[in-house]
């Protein structure tokens, strides 16, 4: 009898999970990069929609991720030989997020199982693809890439940064750095109970250059000669202006 009840409970688990859904909002769905852009704070907020009271047992947890455009990266290992740094092994990471941040209600290892992480690619190592590599220590190269990008602030893990009120309302924020690259950024929200996925919501944010930044970018990409000529003219003009100012001060 107990075995039958356990089987029924297991079969009914997806139905209970489906009764909880994410309703999400963003403080902005696009970010404009201008000549004065020095970063921006993005607020992510929402609520949990239910058709019934919250199920008993494991508490509800929330995980929010924000991922920038995927780009290929070459990671090289250097070694000092006879006083010189030389390249040794290297790997080509086929796709790594240019920006990746995770905010959670609790320790990530406690609120998300390895199986769910493998399915959903939530943690930073799962979000990086290093495919077709022949070196034996691929994980060491990926760990080095993650360490470097975390030190530079473009990869972040913020455990406990999601505020959850009565298992219904939640909010968190991401501080976007000044060195964002253009593209579509993906925001994802995961609801979990006992480490298992209850519901998921996805949306996107557009990050693009505007004004003078956009004009200079297009000029550099599509008319490299004119961009180089303009840079030379501006450099000469700046040098002449600085010299003129110095002469004026001497007088």
SULNOR-V957206 format. One record per helix or strand. SS is the DSSP state (~ for helix, > for strand). FROM is the first residue (numbers start at 1). LEN is the number of residues. Records with the same first field share a line. If there is no record, write none. Layout:
SS: FROM-LEN / FROM-LEN
This chain:
~: 2-17 / 108-4 / 114-7 / 124-4 / 138-14 / 212-11 / 224-27
>: 20-7 / 30-4 / 40-11 / 60-8 / 70-12 / 84-14 / 100-5 / 129-1 / 155-4 / 163-3 / 169-8 / 183-11 / 196-14
